[in-house]
Amino acid sequence: MEMKMAWLQSRTWKRVFFTLFLTGMVWQLAGCDNDKEPEQRKAFIQFLQTRILPSEKLSVPTLTAQEKESFGKYADDYAILSDYSSEMTTAFSGNDQAMRQMRSVTSAKDMVEKRDTIEKSRKEVGNIESKRADTMKSVEDRYSKLKQPDDLKAVFDQAYQKTVVRPNALLTQTLSLTDAILGQALDIGNYLNSLGNKVQYTGAMAQFTDQKQLDLFNEKLSAMREKQQELLTVARQLAGMQ
């Protein structure tokens, strides 16, 4: 009995010692990481100041394995910027695809006959906007929870404004204008369709026998062209940031 108790006590002490050993290792590793923090922070700040802030591009580069290692825990902070950048690129691509489908609508008659295509494109833009809003909410939540030293925070906040806030504003504006244009095209198509044989189509134009109907058509068309011009202005801004 005494031998058995001695064996149990010996085994228990071994477990305690092993647990303490592992705990010590964890604290040592944590201590080593903390020792590297100033160096990691300095490397991350330099990266933001030389690679992100001076760049005219909206998108941000993917970190190399070496960069991730040199930034330590701050690589997770950078992921806030890079994750949004990736989602933004996908969103702009999806919006471009929706507008490419509209290029087949080249006449008043097309607005009548291709209303399904227009409606489909508009739904796709709506889905993109919904995903953009969800993505931005997630990014803002992650950003609000950051706890950074003051010197890093000052630089990171600038990078966040440049690579998240500004692109998000442009993307929101782009999607809003695209949705408006598609909605106006759909409205024109429905209007022309409601007139039936009271309107005739010659080439890209529509001919009316009633002046009031013509005036309303021109009013709708003019409003759509104004939105198209606004979208073109935004597109030019984006073109300089690709």
C-alpha positions, 0 to 999 in steps of 0.5 A: 500500500505504501509503495502504491501511494509513493508511486502515485505521489511520484506520478502526480509530481511529474505531472505538476512539474510537466505542467509548470514546465509547459507554463514556463515555456509559454511565458518564455515564448510570450516574453520573446514575442514582446521583446520583438514588438518594438522591432515588429511595430517599426517594420510595420509602420515603415511598410505602411509609410513606404508601400501603402500611403504613397501609392495611388492604387486603391488595392493593397499588396499581399504580404509575403511570408517574410513580411508577415514574420517581420510584422508579428501580431501586426500582420493581423491588423494589416489583414483588415486592409487586405481583406477589404481590398480583396472584397472591393476588387470582387465587387467592382468586377461584379459591377463591371460585369453587370454594366457589360450586360447593358452594352447589348442595350443599344436602342429604344427597342432594346429597352423593351425587348431586353427588360429581363436582362436589365432586371437581372443586372439590377438584381446582381448589383443589389446583391453586390451592394448587400455584400458590400454593406456586410463586409464594411460592417465587419471591417469597421467592427474589427477596426474599432477593436484594435489596440495599437500604440499611438505611433502606429495608430497615427499611421494605420488610421491614415492607411485605413482612410486611404484603403478602406474608407475612400474606396468604400465611398467610391464603391457605394457611389458606383453601385448607387449610380449603376442601380439608378441607371438600370432602374431608369432603363427598366422604367423607359422599357416599361413605358415604351412597352405600355404604349404598344403600337403607338410608338414605332422604332426606326434604328436606335430611335423611337417615333411617337405620334403624340407630343406628350408621349415624346416629351415624357420619353425625352424627360426619362431619357435625359434623366438617365443620361445625367446619371450615366455622366455622373457614373462616368465621372466616378469611373474616371476617378477609379481609372486613375487608381487602378 
